[in-house]
Amino acid sequence: MEILNHVFHEVVEHCYTIQHPTEGVIIYKEWLDASGKVIDSELRSKSGYDIDDPILFEAVCEMIDSLQPTDSE
């Protein structure tokens, strides 16, 4: 066995613990590259289970985005 390629990228992880009115405590994580662009994200329950709810995921993303300043601010 041999390694053919190894790519190393430095990323920043943001982890948010959110109290949702119907879902209870949920965890949203996002990973950003050096330019600040989100390259991956996930939504999990307090117990660590993946939450597969696109509407909830979008609502959480919009809430998080509203907290962060844009480039024009």
C-alpha positions, 0 to 999 in steps of 0.5 A: 500500500502506498500514499499517492497524494496527500492534500492539506487544507487549513480550515476553521470550524464554527460550532453553534449550540441552538435551542430550537422551539420544537426540536430542542437543543441542536448542533450546527457546525460549519467549516470555512476555508482560508477565504471564509467560504463555507466548504461543509456544514452539518446539523445534528441532534444533542445526541449526535444524530444527523438531522435530515430536515432540509427546511430546518437546515435552511432556517438554521443557516439563514439565522447563522448568516444573519448574525455574521457581518457581510463583506460590505459592512 
